[in-house]
Amino acid sequence: MLQRKIQETLLRWKQSPDRLPLIVKGCRQCGKTFSVLSFARQNYSHVVYLDFFRNAAYASIFSGSLEVDQIILMMSALLGPEAVFEPGETVIVLDEIQECPEARTALKYFQLDGRFDVIGTGSLLGVRGYGTEPRSVPVGYETVIDMYPLDFDEFLWANGITASMTGLLRRCLNEETPVPEALHARLRQLLLQYVVVGGMPAAVQLFVDTRQTAPVLRLQRDIVRSYEDDMIKYAEKGDKGRIAECFRSIPRQLSRENKKFQYATVRKGATARQYGGSLQWIEDAGIISRCYNLQLPELPLDGNAIENVFKVYMKDTGLFISMLEDGTQFDVLRGNLCGYKGAIFENLIADIFAKMGRCLCYYHKDSGLEIDFVIRWRGKCTLVEVKSGTGNVKSAKTILRHPEKYHIDQCIKLGDYNVGRQGQLLTLPLYMAFLLDES
């Protein structure tokens, strides 16, 4: 069984005396149901499970009165003796809750009643055009947390990297000392494997079991097709084709030297007015992340973001690779990518940063000055440059030479290096990006 960080999050939620009903939100097939049911069975005497996606009849439970006693009566009638309701010992799991909007409305009444814990999962919550809206979203009566595919740390766990090894890496980062060569070589290899496998649980498990990438690629492309099916099935009629066009344009967007998202790349003559809502749909479905250009590389990053100037990255690096031509996996593992290396490794770092909950930002000026990512790290605005191999950081050095203008004194260069420092420039191996979690 794959170890997931959300188990710790769920346990903290259960241990909170004033917990609210919980919604676990994330893209399809990122492991929400498995993780929630695993947690529920380990921490409750009784689990009552409703999957609205597979059994539409369950929605009838919430079609009338939303009083908790009435809902429990209806659950008992439909589920029979397997549904046991014991105050304080029963958790109710409402899977794919977006399929039954009234079930989400009912969370308020479960919170007020207080006898039973409730966890809902949702893949397309808030997506425009999806189904009908609940009578009311229970604001103040629910907690919503985001879940992602496995991050790089979890991928390392799945491949035998222990907490003590991760602790050693963090010490090397803090002390700015090189990682021992044997561990360094292993992690360089695992990073390239993560680039092609990504974090979708089924893909990771298949890779761990077989150590083959061909079946992983077939599985990933099935997942991508299922996402496209969702776009056709659930989007509003006028948006269906545009959403698919936006989604399929992502590899082309990132292949350009200037990776700013351009609607004209989706379709010649396309505009934000025509396609902006379609791109938003894909983001709301948890498939992509936007990385916003900054007016100035300074804190607060959100306050400096330019709303209509952004790049788009796939939230999962493995799915991104699967959207490229056959042979790309092999090229990545061999390190033979020519001009496309930059896009792949930028998407990798965007994957790592987004899954740790970071706001994605970059800095670009028409003069040619460009920084791949700008983050808050250890209380300071920090430049992050991503290099697939060796490469200069001319733009970063320009910014660092002008503290009177930019007020920045540190830059991290991620690439195929070990740990080292040259003045204000800290060089780190690409695989250490997941340790840049201090804000």
Summary of the structure (lengths in Angstrom):
residues: 439
radius of gyration: 23.1
end to end distance: 31.1
largest distance: 71.7
contacts: 1395
relative contact order: 0.10
helix: 49%
strand: 17%
